[in-house]
């Protein structure tokens, strides 16, 4: 398994200009111009952007982790993009955020439901994968706590170029961190993790945009392969990434926090379906991520999942939609429908 050596027009190492990383194709992420357009929309927005009450509680049955998944692939989705991927004997914790998606503990996007498991209750982790440094993918408090836990002491922290400095600042030992450029790989035990381009941006403030890299990742084991799309707008590179592999057991693509004004950097349901079909012409399972936990856009909080279900029905796409916090084997199409029971 692994990426081919064919000539890649889109898939190459990241480039910089003026100390800032560039997207794989020209991308306008907006600035004050977008703010002035969005503010009136926020002020007049009537959509139910948050549940009327705290959802759940959802709880993770930690006893499940004592037994390896029979299929060799099991995923626990904690909401938004945070997941625990158990693959071929190893565990990868992806983009963990157990707090607000904010630099502040008292304001900013709060969670729609409490964490399904305490960080201290997590099983032994082999890899912590951080796609980029936005607050909804990299929680400072979460990382600080994880760095101190016995369960992560042997873990390899894998991230994008420049994000290692953030992790070190939050308490992760430098020798445990591997930063990847696009097209670079690292092996951790039987797993191979490869960084691929995505169409997005980075930064935790107004002045540090594009100073660190962002990306998507392929996680490969002896028997299974997962694509974690992280954050991206639509671009032709999805097809080229898919062409590097004979297929995926699970393709994780973002569907939430989207709007036409920022379509260049977030897929939304329709473009997520397009990306999936482009990557996987032979079919497979699509796992919608980046939804159901934070209010980060103008759409109703259920709208992304309701729309992706509609599109999947139209296009014959098999969805994998587990209940938050429930360790679930990846063995076929799944629609838990947990959101239908919420207000």
Secondary structure as the mmCIF struct_conf table of DSSP 4:
data_model
#
loop_
_struct_conf.conf_type_id
_struct_conf.id
_struct_conf.beg_label_comp_id
_struct_conf.beg_label_asym_id
_struct_conf.beg_label_seq_id
_struct_conf.end_label_comp_id
_struct_conf.end_label_asym_id
_struct_conf.end_label_seq_id
BEND BEND1 UNK A 6 UNK A 6
BEND BEND2 UNK A 9 UNK A 10
BEND BEND3 UNK A 12 UNK A 12
STRN STRN1 UNK A 16 UNK A 17
TURN_TY1_P TURN_TY1_P1 UNK A 18 UNK A 19
STRN STRN2 UNK A 20 UNK A 21
BEND BEND4 UNK A 24 UNK A 25
HELX_RH_AL_P HELX_RH_AL_P1 UNK A 32 UNK A 44
BEND BEND5 UNK A 47 UNK A 47
BEND BEND6 UNK A 50 UNK A 50
BEND BEND7 UNK A 52 UNK A 53
HELX_RH_3T_P HELX_RH_3T_P1 UNK A 62 UNK A 66
BEND BEND8 UNK A 67 UNK A 67
TURN_TY1_P TURN_TY1_P2 UNK A 70 UNK A 71
BEND BEND9 UNK A 72 UNK A 72
STRN STRN3 UNK A 73 UNK A 79
TURN_TY1_P TURN_TY1_P3 UNK A 80 UNK A 81
STRN STRN4 UNK A 82 UNK A 87
TURN_TY1_P TURN_TY1_P4 UNK A 88 UNK A 89
STRN STRN5 UNK A 90 UNK A 94
BEND BEND10 UNK A 95 UNK A 95
BEND BEND11 UNK A 99 UNK A 99
STRN STRN6 UNK A 101 UNK A 101
BEND BEND12 UNK A 102 UNK A 103
BEND BEND13 UNK A 105 UNK A 108
STRN STRN7 UNK A 109 UNK A 109
HELX_LH_PP_P HELX_LH_PP_P1 UNK A 110 UNK A 111
BEND BEND14 UNK A 112 UNK A 113
BEND BEND15 UNK A 116 UNK A 117
HELX_RH_3T_P HELX_RH_3T_P2 UNK A 119 UNK A 121
BEND BEND16 UNK A 126 UNK A 126
STRN STRN8 UNK A 127 UNK A 130
BEND BEND17 UNK A 134 UNK A 134
TURN_TY1_P TURN_TY1_P5 UNK A 135 UNK A 137
HELX_RH_AL_P HELX_RH_AL_P2 UNK A 140 UNK A 148
HELX_RH_3T_P HELX_RH_3T_P3 UNK A 150 UNK A 152
TURN_TY1_P TURN_TY1_P6 UNK A 153 UNK A 154
HELX_LH_PP_P HELX_LH_PP_P2 UNK A 155 UNK A 155
STRN STRN9 UNK A 156 UNK A 160
TURN_TY1_P TURN_TY1_P7 UNK A 161 UNK A 162
HELX_RH_AL_P HELX_RH_AL_P3 UNK A 163 UNK A 169
TURN_TY1_P TURN_TY1_P8 UNK A 170 UNK A 171
HELX_RH_3T_P HELX_RH_3T_P4 UNK A 174 UNK A 176
STRN STRN10 UNK A 177 UNK A 180
TURN_TY1_P TURN_TY1_P9 UNK A 182 UNK A 183
STRN STRN11 UNK A 185 UNK A 188
TURN_TY1_P TURN_TY1_P10 UNK A 189 UNK A 190
STRN STRN12 UNK A 191 UNK A 196
BEND BEND18 UNK A 199 UNK A 199
BEND BEND19 UNK A 204 UNK A 207
TURN_TY1_P TURN_TY1_P11 UNK A 209 UNK A 210
BEND BEND20 UNK A 211 UNK A 212
STRN STRN13 UNK A 216 UNK A 220
BEND BEND21 UNK A 222 UNK A 223
STRN STRN14 UNK A 225 UNK A 228
BEND BEND22 UNK A 231 UNK A 231
TURN_TY1_P TURN_TY1_P12 UNK A 236 UNK A 236
HELX_RH_AL_P HELX_RH_AL_P4 UNK A 237 UNK A 243
TURN_TY1_P TURN_TY1_P13 UNK A 244 UNK A 244
BEND BEND23 UNK A 245 UNK A 246
BEND BEND24 UNK A 249 UNK A 249
STRN STRN15 UNK A 250 UNK A 254
BEND BEND25 UNK A 256 UNK A 257
HELX_RH_3T_P HELX_RH_3T_P5 UNK A 260 UNK A 262
TURN_TY1_P TURN_TY1_P14 UNK A 263 UNK A 265
HELX_RH_AL_P HELX_RH_AL_P5 UNK A 268 UNK A 279
TURN_TY1_P TURN_TY1_P15 UNK A 281 UNK A 282
STRN STRN16 UNK A 285 UNK A 289
BEND BEND26 UNK A 290 UNK A 290
BEND BEND27 UNK A 292 UNK A 293
BEND BEND28 UNK A 297 UNK A 299
TURN_TY1_P TURN_TY1_P16 UNK A 301 UNK A 302
HELX_RH_AL_P HELX_RH_AL_P6 UNK A 303 UNK A 315
TURN_TY1_P TURN_TY1_P17 UNK A 316 UNK A 316
HELX_LH_PP_P HELX_LH_PP_P3 UNK A 317 UNK A 317
STRN STRN17 UNK A 318 UNK A 321
HELX_LH_PP_P HELX_LH_PP_P4 UNK A 322 UNK A 323
TURN_TY1_P TURN_TY1_P18 UNK A 324 UNK A 325
STRN STRN18 UNK A 328 UNK A 329
BEND BEND29 UNK A 331 UNK A 332
STRN STRN19 UNK A 334 UNK A 335
HELX_RH_3T_P HELX_RH_3T_P6 UNK A 338 UNK A 341
#
